Amino acid sequence: MSLHVAVATRAFRRYSTYRAATLAGIFTNSVFGVIYSYAYLALWAANPDAGGYDAVDAVTFVWLGQALLMTVALFGGGSTEDLAERIRTGDVAIDLYRPVGLIGWYLASDLGRAAYHLLSRGLAPLAVGLLLFDLTLPVSPLHALAFVVSLPLAVTLSFTVRFLVACSAFWLLDSSGLRVLSLGFALFFSGMTLPLVLFPGWLGTVAEAMPFAGFLQVPADLWLGRHEGVDILARLGFQVGWIVVLLAACALVLRAATRKVVLQGG
Amino acid sequence: MTRPVHHPLIDVRDLARTFVRRRRIGRLRRTTDTVKAVHDLSFTIDAGEMVGYIGPNGAGKSTTIKMLTGILVPTSGALTVAGLEPQRDRVELARRIGVVFGQRTTLWWDLPLRDSFDLLQKIYRTGPARHRENLGRFVELLDLQDLLDTPVRQLSLGQRMRGDIVAALLHDPEILFLDEPTIGLDVISKGRLREFLRALNAERATTLVLTTHDLQDIEALCDRVIVIDHGTAVYDGSLTGLHQRGGSTRTLVVDLVDEAPPIDVPGATTRRVEGPRQWLAFPADASAAPVVAAVAAAYDVADLSIQEPAIEDVIRELYSTPPAPPG
């Protein structure tokens, strides 16, 4: 445990050294937040109550999206990128010499990174949004708490997907093709491009059932107070359920990959 | 009373590893080749030995090291390292061995050296006191004090290599595997590294298994050499024995006062004549004294010098000789 805390702390520190990049990123997030906000305001003016959101909810969703974009690594990146590179170069063999699990290691590192991105690329754009627009705040401490709990779950969930994509490099030599594909899915089905509540009929149903919904749509709806009581637990349970399934998949894939390396010699 | 059974630290018997390579032959058809990377390989290494494991590129050195460290499964044969079966007990073995690659780093690229070392203490759960003691000692011996706070990416190759060696040793491994540890280092760094490894072996009796292309590493460090070629050992023994085995010769360079026909003395043959200078070859294991005496008695000598056989030549000789049939 203390090892994983140390790994997370170091990842946090590592990202915090890139100050200029952080500032530039905050600026970019804010600019996109403003653009999307006006687009959504126009959309909701024409169609109030679309998807059950009012205009304020819609703008809040935009800023939550900007705040979680880096935290949840919707555009990829994070510790899994390091892993993909280590697989490509063969350095991953060194990881096999260590008496420590690969998944726990990279997850701890990614959570450390996410904590930094939340505090910098998350809070700052949200503050900009609050200054410039009228935003919905969590309706109760319980909803705020649920949102906070859902954040590490969202990061972990996104991590499992990115980990699986990175591991494909064991067989494909280069995981970039699959990464682009998964990036498209993440951006579209997390709600980043458009809140999932706007997806019509079966597409909406499918989108809300996919793990990507746990990246942004679930935390955002908890913030917006769209769930009450047991429903809140059900939403968190949705994230946990996918995490369990995907972590198991990660473990299986990693075992197969290790066997491949050990049996076939990489 | 019976003598206790002797268990070598590393025991390799009839080890073999084949790789299957798929190859396209034509548009759709494929064929598979079986490549024997290692075959009929047997040796034992005792605790505290320093063994050089050498061979040309593609001879099977890395394949052997990978099997010894448990990240490659042998096709056949038996293998124990520190009483463990590497491929089955990889994680447990990892706690008992250290591995250093000249061309890869086990350090974290963007962390200061100190942080990498701290992480390793947590990975191997080394006792804090023991960790401090080891770190202090190794850092001092390898002269890394001033670099502990430098991120690894800013270190020179030699500095990084020293950092990697410390990293591999912090958990008190019984065996240290070094794969090309001096590759790309300058003469001073090489010397310092060799000195450190000698001290390590002397102080802690750490067993060293070293693959290298730099035969000076072997000459400086190893009492024993295993030469591998085409996947199997073609020599296993002392460095001196390697000279004899290679049938190598020493050379007596004679500067005569005047030009003369090729010198003719018993026990040596003249290989080359260039003006007043002549090169005489005689067996490496023979004494130079009688040859020198014979030359001095029969000729007017201005100067004499003796050239030792280069180990490179000896080994090159060995590679080109087909292995002797067993038995």
Chai-1 contact restraints between the chains, C-beta under 6 A:
chainA,res_idxA,chainB,res_idxB,connection_type,confidence,min_distance_angstrom,max_distance_angstrom,comment,restraint_id
A,S2,B,K122,contact,1.0,0.0,6.0,A-B,restraint_1
A,L3,B,K122,contact,1.0,0.0,6.0,A-B,restraint_2
A,A6,B,K122,contact,1.0,0.0,6.0,A-B,restraint_3
A,R14,B,D110,contact,1.0,0.0,6.0,A-B,restraint_4
A,D91,B,R104,contact,1.0,0.0,6.0,A-B,restraint_5
A,A93,B,I71,contact,1.0,0.0,6.0,A-B,restraint_6
A,I94,B,T106,contact,1.0,0.0,6.0,A-B,restraint_7
A,L96,B,I71,contact,1.0,0.0,6.0,A-B,restraint_8
A,Y97,B,A94,contact,1.0,0.0,6.0,A-B,restraint_9
A,Y97,B,V99,contact,1.0,0.0,6.0,A-B,restraint_10
A,R98,B,I123,contact,1.0,0.0,6.0,A-B,restraint_11
A,P99,B,V91,contact,1.0,0.0,6.0,A-B,restraint_12
A,P99,B,A94,contact,1.0,0.0,6.0,A-B,restraint_13
A,P99,B,R95,contact,1.0,0.0,6.0,A-B,restraint_14
A,V100,B,I123,contact,1.0,0.0,6.0,A-B,restraint_15
A,V262,B,I71,contact,1.0,0.0,6.0,A-B,restraint_16
A,V262,B,V73,contact,1.0,0.0,6.0,A-B,restraint_17
A,L263,B,V73,contact,1.0,0.0,6.0,A-B,restraint_18
A,G265,B,F19,contact,1.0,0.0,6.0,A-B,restraint_19
A,G265,B,L72,contact,1.0,0.0,6.0,A-B,restraint_20
